[in-house]
């Protein structure tokens, strides 16, 4: 009985330490995995806002100003971003939120941003901006654009390429047009072609290129090691 009573506090202590360690680890890992764009503004996504309602409807997880996956350590991409009423003066880099379906940048009176901010945002379907700003790519890049008070709404991103996804006259021969955000497109090479303007036939020689890069890295590393070793001996 005595031995049993001694083991019980020890076991309880180990469980407490394990729980604290796990909680600390999860919090640290969670902060490490959290995208920086989620902390561009203080506060968090609130219920009743456009992004908040979207996140709740999609069973998402709120982290700062972002809507992410459901689980604490999930690495799902950002699906919603709310940077409204953040007193932002300019927006330059939102690439971490390129997978977002909805973004709210309204209520930022001094907001200034370049036309390429949303390049690569192929999944963006709902965008809210200050009313004085135009929708990226122009009205032709969206199914619906309207102004409600101080907010400009851009909804339903249109495909910048032709509707059937065939070869575009804006892309070089042997390439296909692919949407790349509101008003943007890219021209990836068709199967069996690569290189400048997709003029080379066959598959890209990835193994050969990696071999050359690896060999060059080894040679440079050896040269640096030899030169540093000589300097160390001379001193």
C-alpha positions in Angstrom: 0.0 0.0 0.0 2.8 2.4 0.8 4.6 1.8 -2.5 1.3 2.3 -4.3 0.7 5.6 -2.5 4.2 6.8 -3.5 3.7 6.0 -7.2 0.4 7.8 -7.4 1.7 11.4 -6.8 4.7 10.6 -9.1 2.4 9.5 -11.9 0.1 12.5 -11.4 3.2 14.8 -11.5 4.4 13.2 -14.7 1.0 13.7 -16.2 0.9 17.4 -15.2 4.4 18.0 -16.6 3.5 16.1 -19.8 0.3 18.2 -20.2 2.1 21.5 -19.6 4.9 20.5 -22.1 2.3 19.5 -24.7 0.4 22.7 -24.3 3.5 24.8 -24.4 4.7 22.9 -27.5 1.4 23.3 -29.3 1.3 27.0 -28.5 4.9 27.5 -29.7 4.3 25.4 -32.9 1.0 27.2 -33.5 2.7 30.6 -33.3 5.5 29.4 -35.6 3.1 28.1 -38.2 0.9 31.1 -38.1 1.3 33.3 -41.3 2.7 36.8 -40.7 -0.1 38.4 -42.7 -2.6 37.3 -39.9 -0.9 39.7 -37.5 -0.7 42.7 -39.7 -3.4 44.2 -37.6 -4.3 43.9 -34.0 -7.4 42.0 -33.0 -9.1 39.0 -34.5 -11.8 38.1 -37.0 -15.2 38.7 -35.4 -18.6 37.0 -35.9 -21.0 39.1 -37.9 -18.3 40.4 -40.3 -18.1 39.1 -43.8 -15.0 37.1 -43.1 -16.3 35.9 -39.8 -19.5 34.6 -41.2 -17.6 32.9 -44.0 -15.2 31.3 -41.5 -18.1 30.0 -39.4 -20.0 28.7 -42.4 -16.9 26.8 -43.7 -16.0 25.4 -40.2 -12.8 27.3 -40.3 -10.4 28.3 -37.5 -9.7 32.0 -36.6 -6.1 33.0 -36.0 -5.6 36.7 -35.7 -7.1 38.3 -38.8 -7.2 35.1 -40.8 -9.5 32.2 -41.3 -7.5 28.9 -41.4 -8.2 25.2 -41.0 -10.2 23.6 -38.2 -7.4 21.9 -36.2 -4.8 23.7 -34.0 -1.8 22.4 -35.9 -3.4 22.2 -39.3 -1.3 23.7 -42.1 -4.3 24.4 -44.3 -3.9 27.5 -46.4 -5.6 30.8 -45.5 -9.2 30.9 -46.8 -10.2 34.3 -45.4 -8.4 37.5 -44.5 -9.9 40.5 -42.6 -7.7 43.6 -42.6 -10.6 46.0 -42.4 -10.4 49.1 -40.2 -6.6 48.7 -39.6 -5.5 52.2 -40.6 -3.3 50.7 -43.3 -1.5 53.2 -45.4 -0.3 50.8 -48.1 -0.5 47.1 -49.0 2.5 45.6 -50.8 2.7 41.9 -50.0 -0.3 39.6 -49.3 1.2 36.5 -50.9 0.6 34.4 -47.8 -3.1 34.8 -48.4 -3.0 33.9 -52.1 -5.3 30.9 -51.4 -8.0 33.1 -49.8 -11.6 33.0 -51.1 -12.6 36.3 -49.3 -10.5 39.3 -48.3 -11.7 42.5 -46.6 -9.6 45.6 -46.9 -12.4 48.1 -46.3 -12.4 51.0 -43.8 -8.7 51.9 -44.5 -9.0 55.5 -45.6 -5.3 56.0 -46.6 -4.9 52.6 -48.4 -2.6 52.6 -51.3 -1.6 49.4 -53.3 -0.1 48.4 -56.6 -2.1 46.7 -59.3 -0.1 43.5 -58.9 -1.0 42.9 -55.2 -3.5 40.2 -56.1 -1.4 38.5 -58.8 -1.7 34.8 -58.2 -5.0 35.0 -56.2 -6.8 32.6 -58.4 -9.3 31.5 -55.7 -10.4 35.0 -54.6 -14.2 35.4 -55.1 -15.1 38.2 -52.6 -13.0 41.3 -52.2 -14.0 44.4 -50.2 -12.1 47.6 -50.7 -12.4 51.3 -49.8 -14.9 52.9 -52.2 -12.4 55.1 -53.8 -10.4 52.2 -55.1 -11.3 50.2 -58.2 -11.6 46.5 -58.3 -8.2 44.9 -59.4 -8.2 44.1 -63.1 -11.1 46.4 -63.7 -14.8 45.6 -63.8 -14.3 43.2 -66.6 -12.4 40.9 -64.2 -15.4 40.4 -62.0 -19.0 39.1 -62.4 -20.3 41.8 -60.1 -18.9 45.1 -58.9 -20.8 47.7 -56.8 -20.4 50.3 -54.1 -22.2 50.2 -50.8 -21.5 53.3 -48.8 -17.8 53.4 -48.2 -17.2 49.9 -49.4 -16.5 48.7 -53.0 -17.5 45.1 -53.6 -15.8 42.9 -56.2 -17.5 39.5 -56.5 -17.0 36.4 -58.7 -13.6 36.6 -60.3 -13.7 35.9 -64.0 -11.2 33.8 -65.9 -8.7 36.1 -67.7 -8.3 33.4 -70.4 -11.0 32.3 -72.8 -13.8 30.3 -71.4 -12.8 26.9 -72.8 -9.2 27.2 -71.6 -7.7 26.6 -75.1 -4.6 28.3 -76.4 -4.7 32.1 -76.2 -3.3 34.4 -78.9 -1.6 36.3 -76.1 0.5 33.2 -75.2 3.3 31.8 -77.3 3.0 28.7 -79.4 3.1 25.4 -77.5 1.7 27.0 -74.3 -1.7 27.3 -72.7 -3.4 30.3 -71.0 -4.1 29.8 -67.3 -5.7 32.3 -64.9 -3.4 34.0 -62.4 -5.6 36.3 -60.4 -8.0 39.1 -61.3 -6.9 40.6 -64.7 -3.8 38.3 -64.8 -2.9 35.2 -66.7 0.1 33.0 -67.2 1.3 30.8 -70.1 2.7 27.4 -68.8 4.2 25.2 -71.5 2.1 22.5 -72.9 3.1 18.8 -72.3 6.3 17.9 -74.1 7.6 21.5 -74.3 9.8 23.7 -72.1 12.3 26.5 -72.2 12.2 30.0 -73.6 8.7 30.6 -75.1 8.2 26.8 -74.8 10.3 26.3 -78.0 12.2 23.2 -76.7 10.6 19.8 -77.1 10.8 17.0 -74.6 10.8 17.1 -70.8 12.9 19.5 -68.8 16.2 17.8 -67.8 15.6 18.2 -64.1 18.1 15.4 -63.1 20.9 16.8 -65.2 20.4 20.4 -63.8 20.2 19.2 -60.2 23.4 17.1 -60.8 25.3 20.1 -62.1 24.1 22.3 -59.3 25.0 19.7 -56.7 28.5 19.2 -58.3 29.1 23.0 -58.4 28.0 23.4 -54.8 30.5 20.6 -53.7 33.4 22.2 -55.6 32.7 25.6 -54.2 32.4 24.2 -50.7 35.8 22.4 -51.0 37.5 25.5 -52.4 36.1 27.6 -49.5 37.2 25.0 -47.0 40.7 24.9 -48.4 41.2 28.6 -48.5 39.8 29.1 -45.0 42.0 26.3 -43.7 45.1 28.0 -45.2 44.2 31.3 -43.6 43.7 29.6 -40.2 47.2 27.9 -40.4 48.9 31.1 -41.5 47.5 33.0 -38.5 
